[in-house]
Amino acid sequence: MGMLGIQDNPGLAKDVQRRLFPLPKGGLMSDTIATPENATTAAESDEAGAGTPRLRVAERNQIEFRACCWNDLLADDHEARTAWEYAKSVDRSPLLAAIKAVEGRPGHPPIDPRILIALWLYATLRGIGSVRELARRCETDLPFQWICGGVSVNYHTLADFRVAL
């Protein structure tokens, strides 16, 4: 018997969907209107003849996708750019020689050594020596994300690279 996926069990799929993506009270199209604390109540507004105010309110729980260029997110004179420029100037031929994944042959491509060099250099400039802290910063801090440029980096790769140097 083969393995069954979540898509093969509609009840389980619905349960997982409800747990991962809970809907607000009243559903997506609820008719509740958010008002600020100092706004008048509907009864007070009706007495004045104004009605209930409609407002655009902050939706901080809303997931939003934004299209942007990494280079536009960091100032031109930022230290992370300096670390990257230095990493680009380093001779990486000894590091590239050890890579087994080459064009036309199987194997997962490793992270460009320049990224790892720049990450460790910038982390050192910021006083970060912990591998796990650096990995966390690659997920949360813009300068580290800029250096990664969309390449995912984990703590094990960072630790292996540091030890190999």
Beta strands, then each sheet from edge to edge (+ up, - down):
end
